[in-house]
Each structure stands twice: as structure tokens, then as C-alpha cells.
């Protein structure tokens, strides 16, 4: 492993480059001139080449290699300064980056409700949004790549803390005229219809199957989709019926030729909540943000 010049040596060299005067550079660095000279000489020994042309005693002249070292230092030092500033900022409560994961069947419907409030409430937090499927978000959470994940439950979440925000019902989306107007359905009303679902990997698919009390759906499914918007358009074109969570309906994405039907009790539903790591070093901040999220989502 190569022994590298130190950050302090780079700082000294840049200061000398800017001042072109050993005495002035030493004063700015709050060290003696011999200390400055020794640090730069040590850097040259580490690099194996001189950075200063010492043939002209009264002038500070950099060698061609020294100019390259200066260019590198000009790139590295601002990045280090930024890193130090960020570390200082993150050391303060409720500051720095916070990575929030959401599944695709939640992100476009919840983010408009919660993100503006969070950004206003926690001005020093840089909220970074990650959208992915449940299994991937949980892997990223365990690996420390995100700080919390908003998911739909039930879902296997061993080793993670969990809080439920609310429970939302499913509605059946069909072309108008398939069922009577304002008719509330039972699960048996779906038996003679083609049920359209999201593709494998989306937890909403599993929740819809669970709601319909179905395990083997080969005789039910004719098509699958990668997004809820695609699924809705497929129903609109008459390919079948589907189940939609309430939050989708509240955002006005259902075409006018579809009708929405609620269910008689027991009403099929899913729970929406959040996960975070146990004993996370930033758990206090995470819980503060989660409480605010819950307050916004559960607001009357």
C-alpha cells in the first residue's frame, strides 16, 4: 500500500501556491516557516519527485509535477471540506440526509401528502426518495442503504421495527354496467370475472389474492401489469376487473368509464406502515420523522 501525503501537507502546499511566500503561508497556517518547509519536503520524499524548483532561492517556483499536485489538491480539498461540513451538519439533530424507501403502489399517492410537510417541518434534513418493491427495500434497509421504508402489510419483516399508519379498504374497479350502480360486493361476486393483477414481486398482487381468498389463480388471471396505472387502463379497455386500494381512488386516476364498488363486511383491506432498523444510530431522528408522517397521514 502506498503511503500518501497527508491532508495537512496538501493544505500547506495549496497555501504556499496561493501566497508564493513561505513566511506568509506559514502565518496563514499558524505554523513556523521551518515546519512548513519540512512538511513540503516530507511530501516530496513520499511522492518521490520535487514539487518546488529550488534553483531560484528567492522565488517560489513549482515544478511541472508540482503543478499537477496542485491541480489534484484543488480537486480533493473542496471535497474534503464538503465532507467535513456535512459531518458537522449530520452531528446536529434532525439534519443531514435521510433516505426514505416506498413501494411503487404507495409512492405516487403518499408522497404528495407527506413530502411537502416533512420538508417544511425539517428544513435541515435532505430527504432522499427510493422507490422499489418490498423485498428489495427490506434488503436495502438491512444493508443500511435506506433509513426507513413505507410498505403495505402484512409482509415478513423479521428483525425490523414496524409501525402501522392506517388501514385502507380495497375497491373493485370494473367497466360501468358490469354490476348494479352502488352495489356492494361480496367476494363471490368476483368468481365469474377475470381478475387482473400486478406482476409477480408486487406485494399488492399478494394482498389482492389474499383479499379474494385465492391461492391458485391460473383460471382467473389473463394479463398482468407492471404498474397500477397500466392495470387501470387494462380494466378500462374491458380485459377484466381488478382490486384497487383506496389511496389510488383519492388521486383521481380512475377513467370515467369505470365504476368502483366497495365490499360488504368483512371488507378486504391492507395496512400501510413503516419499517426501520432496530438500534439504528439515528433512531431518535427517524422516530421523530415517523411521528410527523403519521400525524399528516392520519389528519382528519
C-alpha positions as CSV (number, residue, x, y, z in Angstrom):
1,X,0.0,0.0,0.0
2,X,1.3,3.4,-1.0
3,X,2.0,5.9,1.8
4,X,0.0,9.0,0.8
5,X,0.6,12.7,1.5
6,X,-1.4,14.0,4.4
7,X,-4.4,16.4,4.2
8,X,-2.4,18.9,6.3
9,X,0.5,18.7,3.8
10,X,-1.9,19.3,1.0
11,X,-3.3,22.3,2.8
12,X,0.2,23.7,3.4
13,X,1.1,23.3,-0.3
14,X,-2.0,25.0,-1.5
15,X,-1.5,27.9,0.8
16,X,2.1,28.3,-0.4
17,X,0.8,28.1,-4.0
18,X,-1.7,30.9,-3.3
19,X,0.7,33.2,-1.5
20,X,4.0,32.3,-3.3
21,X,5.7,33.2,0.0
22,X,6.9,30.8,2.7
23,X,6.6,33.3,5.6
24,X,3.1,34.4,4.6
25,X,1.9,30.8,4.1
26,X,3.3,29.8,7.5
27,X,1.4,32.7,9.2
28,X,-1.8,31.7,7.5
29,X,-1.4,28.1,8.5
30,X,-0.4,29.1,12.1
31,X,2.9,27.3,12.0
32,X,6.6,28.3,11.8
33,X,8.3,28.6,8.5
34,X,10.7,25.7,9.2
35,X,7.6,23.5,10.0
36,X,6.1,24.4,6.6
37,X,9.3,23.7,4.7
38,X,9.7,20.4,6.5
39,X,6.2,19.3,5.7
40,X,6.6,20.0,2.0
41,X,9.9,18.3,1.9
42,X,8.4,15.2,3.5
43,X,5.6,15.3,0.9
44,X,8.3,15.3,-1.9
45,X,10.0,12.3,-0.3
46,X,6.7,10.4,-0.2
47,X,5.9,11.3,-3.8
48,X,9.5,10.6,-5.0
49,X,9.7,13.9,-7.0
50,X,10.2,17.5,-6.2
51,X,7.2,19.9,-6.3
52,X,9.3,23.0,-5.9
53,X,12.1,24.3,-8.1
54,X,14.7,25.3,-5.5
55,X,17.3,26.6,-8.1
56,X,15.9,30.1,-7.7
57,X,16.3,30.8,-4.0
58,X,14.2,34.0,-3.7
59,X,11.2,32.8,-5.7
60,X,8.6,30.1,-5.1
61,X,8.5,28.2,-8.3
62,X,6.6,25.0,-8.8
63,X,7.9,22.2,-11.0
64,X,5.7,20.7,-13.7
65,X,5.0,17.8,-11.4
66,X,4.3,20.3,-8.6
67,X,1.6,21.9,-10.8
68,X,0.0,18.5,-11.2
69,X,0.0,18.0,-7.5
70,X,-1.6,21.4,-7.0
71,X,-4.3,20.5,-9.6
72,X,-5.1,17.3,-7.7
73,X,-5.1,19.2,-4.4
74,X,-7.6,21.7,-5.8
75,X,-9.9,18.9,-6.6
76,X,-9.5,16.9,-3.4
77,X,-9.6,19.6,-0.8
78,X,-13.0,21.1,-1.6
79,X,-14.5,17.6,-1.5
80,X,-12.9,17.0,1.9
81,X,-14.2,20.4,3.1
82,X,-17.7,19.4,1.9
83,X,-17.4,16.1,3.8
84,X,-16.3,17.8,7.0
85,X,-19.2,20.3,6.7
86,X,-21.7,17.5,6.1
87,X,-20.3,15.6,9.1
88,X,-20.8,18.7,11.3
89,X,-24.3,19.1,10.0
90,X,-25.2,15.5,10.5
91,X,-23.9,15.6,14.1
92,X,-26.8,18.0,14.8
93,X,-30.2,16.5,15.5
94,X,-32.6,16.3,12.6
95,X,-30.1,17.3,9.9
96,X,-28.3,15.7,7.0
97,X,-29.6,13.1,4.5
98,X,-32.5,10.8,5.4
99,X,-33.3,8.0,2.8
100,X,-36.9,7.1,2.6
101,X,-38.0,4.0,0.6
102,X,-41.5,3.4,-0.7
103,X,-43.1,0.7,-2.8
104,X,-44.5,1.7,-6.3
105,X,-48.1,1.2,-5.2
106,X,-47.7,3.8,-2.5
107,X,-45.0,6.3,-3.5
108,X,-47.0,8.4,-6.1
109,X,-50.1,8.6,-3.8
110,X,-48.5,9.2,-0.4
111,X,-45.5,11.4,-1.4
112,X,-47.7,14.4,-2.4
113,X,-49.3,14.2,1.0
114,X,-46.2,13.8,3.3
115,X,-43.2,15.2,1.5
116,X,-44.1,18.9,1.4
117,X,-44.9,18.8,5.1
118,X,-41.7,16.9,6.0
119,X,-39.6,19.4,4.0
120,X,-41.2,22.3,5.7
121,X,-41.1,20.8,9.2
122,X,-37.5,19.5,9.0
123,X,-35.6,22.1,6.9
124,X,-32.2,20.7,7.7
125,X,-33.0,17.2,6.5
126,X,-32.2,16.2,3.0
127,X,-35.0,13.7,2.2
128,X,-33.8,11.2,-0.5
129,X,-36.6,9.1,-2.1
130,X,-36.0,5.5,-3.2
131,X,-38.8,3.6,-5.0
132,X,-38.6,-0.2,-5.2
133,X,-40.5,-3.4,-4.4
134,X,-40.9,-4.6,-0.9
135,X,-38.3,-7.3,-0.9
136,X,-35.7,-5.0,-2.3
137,X,-36.5,-2.2,0.2
138,X,-36.1,-4.6,3.1
139,X,-32.7,-5.8,1.8
140,X,-31.6,-2.1,1.4
141,X,-32.9,-1.4,4.9
142,X,-30.9,-4.3,6.5
143,X,-27.8,-3.2,4.5
144,X,-28.1,0.4,5.7
145,X,-28.8,1.8,2.2
146,X,-32.0,3.4,3.3
147,X,-33.2,4.6,6.8
148,X,-36.8,3.7,6.6
149,X,-39.3,2.0,4.3
150,X,-43.0,2.6,3.8
151,X,-44.7,-0.7,2.9
152,X,-48.1,-2.4,2.8
153,X,-48.7,-5.1,5.3
154,X,-48.9,-8.0,6.1
155,X,-45.3,-8.6,5.0
156,X,-42.5,-10.6,6.6
157,X,-40.2,-8.1,8.3
158,X,-38.0,-10.1,10.8
159,X,-35.5,-8.0,12.7
160,X,-37.1,-4.7,11.9
161,X,-39.2,-2.2,13.9
162,X,-42.6,-1.6,12.5
163,X,-45.4,1.0,12.9
164,X,-48.8,1.0,11.2
165,X,-50.1,4.3,10.0
166,X,-53.6,3.3,8.8
167,X,-55.7,0.5,7.2
168,X,-57.3,1.1,3.9
169,X,-60.0,-0.9,2.1
170,X,-59.9,-2.4,-1.4
171,X,-62.4,-1.4,-4.1
172,X,-63.3,-3.4,-7.2
173,X,-62.8,-1.5,-10.4
174,X,-64.9,-2.6,-13.4
175,X,-66.4,-1.2,-16.5
176,X,-69.7,0.6,-15.9
177,X,-72.7,-1.7,-16.2
178,X,-70.9,-4.9,-15.0
179,X,-72.5,-4.6,-11.6
180,X,-75.6,-2.6,-10.5
181,X,-74.9,1.1,-9.6
182,X,-73.8,1.5,-6.0
183,X,-73.8,-2.3,-5.5
184,X,-71.7,-3.5,-2.6
185,X,-70.0,-6.8,-3.5
186,X,-69.1,-10.0,-1.8
187,X,-66.0,-12.0,-2.8
188,X,-68.3,-14.5,-4.5
189,X,-69.4,-11.8,-6.9
190,X,-65.9,-11.8,-8.5
191,X,-66.0,-15.6,-9.3
192,X,-67.1,-15.3,-12.9
193,X,-64.8,-12.4,-13.8
194,X,-61.2,-12.2,-15.0
195,X,-59.1,-10.7,-12.2
196,X,-56.2,-8.6,-13.4
197,X,-53.2,-8.2,-11.1
198,X,-49.8,-6.7,-10.9
199,X,-46.9,-8.9,-12.0
200,X,-45.1,-11.2,-9.5
201,X,-43.0,-9.3,-6.9
202,X,-45.5,-6.6,-6.1
203,X,-47.0,-7.1,-2.7
204,X,-50.3,-5.6,-3.9
205,X,-50.7,-8.7,-6.0
206,X,-50.4,-10.9,-2.9
207,X,-52.7,-8.7,-0.9
208,X,-55.3,-8.8,-3.7
209,X,-55.1,-12.6,-3.8
210,X,-55.3,-12.8,-0.1
211,X,-58.3,-10.5,-0.1
212,X,-60.1,-12.7,-2.6
213,X,-59.2,-15.8,-0.6
214,X,-57.4,-17.3,-3.7
215,X,-54.2,-19.3,-3.8
216,X,-54.3,-20.8,-7.4
217,X,-55.4,-18.1,-9.8
218,X,-54.4,-19.6,-13.1
219,X,-58.0,-19.8,-14.2
220,X,-58.6,-16.2,-13.1
221,X,-55.7,-14.2,-14.4
222,X,-55.4,-13.5,-18.2
223,X,-53.0,-10.5,-18.0
224,X,-50.7,-8.8,-15.5
225,X,-49.2,-5.3,-15.4
226,X,-46.1,-3.6,-14.0
227,X,-47.9,-0.5,-12.6
228,X,-51.3,0.4,-11.2
229,X,-51.9,2.9,-14.0
230,X,-51.4,0.2,-16.6
231,X,-53.7,-2.1,-14.7
232,X,-56.4,0.6,-14.6
233,X,-56.1,1.1,-18.3
234,X,-56.4,-2.6,-19.0
235,X,-59.7,-2.7,-16.9
236,X,-60.9,0.4,-18.8
237,X,-60.4,-1.5,-22.1
238,X,-62.5,-4.4,-20.9
239,X,-59.8,-7.0,-20.2
240,X,-61.2,-7.8,-16.8
241,X,-61.6,-6.4,-13.2
242,X,-59.2,-5.5,-10.5
243,X,-58.9,-4.5,-6.9
244,X,-57.6,-1.0,-6.1
245,X,-56.6,0.4,-2.7
246,X,-58.4,3.4,-1.5
247,X,-55.5,5.8,-1.8
248,X,-55.4,5.3,-5.6
249,X,-59.1,6.4,-5.9
250,X,-58.4,9.5,-3.9
251,X,-56.0,10.8,-6.5
252,X,-58.4,10.9,-9.4
253,X,-56.7,8.4,-11.7
254,X,-59.7,6.2,-12.5
255,X,-61.2,6.7,-16.0
256,X,-64.8,7.8,-16.3
257,X,-66.0,4.6,-17.9
258,X,-65.1,2.6,-14.8
259,X,-67.2,2.2,-11.7
260,X,-65.9,1.5,-8.2
261,X,-67.6,-0.9,-5.8
262,X,-67.0,-1.4,-2.2
263,X,-67.4,-4.7,-0.3
264,X,-69.7,-5.9,2.3
265,X,-68.1,-7.0,5.6
266,X,-65.6,-8.4,6.1
267,X,-64.1,-5.7,3.8
268,X,-60.8,-6.7,2.2
269,X,-58.0,-4.3,3.1
270,X,-54.3,-3.7,3.5
271,X,-52.3,-1.9,6.2
272,X,-49.9,0.9,5.4
273,X,-46.9,1.4,7.7
274,X,-43.2,2.0,8.1
275,X,-40.1,-0.1,8.9
276,X,-36.8,0.9,10.3
277,X,-33.7,-0.9,11.7
278,X,-33.5,-1.9,15.4
279,X,-31.0,0.1,17.3
280,X,-30.3,2.4,14.4
281,X,-27.8,5.1,15.5
282,X,-30.2,7.8,14.2
283,X,-33.3,6.1,15.6
284,X,-34.3,9.2,17.6
285,X,-34.5,11.3,14.5
286,X,-36.2,8.5,12.5
287,X,-38.9,8.2,15.1
288,X,-39.4,12.0,15.1
289,X,-39.9,12.0,11.4
290,X,-42.2,8.9,11.5
291,X,-44.4,10.6,14.1
292,X,-44.8,13.6,11.8
293,X,-45.6,11.3,8.9
294,X,-48.3,9.5,10.9
295,X,-49.7,12.9,12.1
296,X,-50.0,14.0,8.5
297,X,-51.5,10.8,7.2
298,X,-54.0,10.4,10.0
299,X,-55.1,14.0,9.9
300,X,-58.8,14.4,9.6
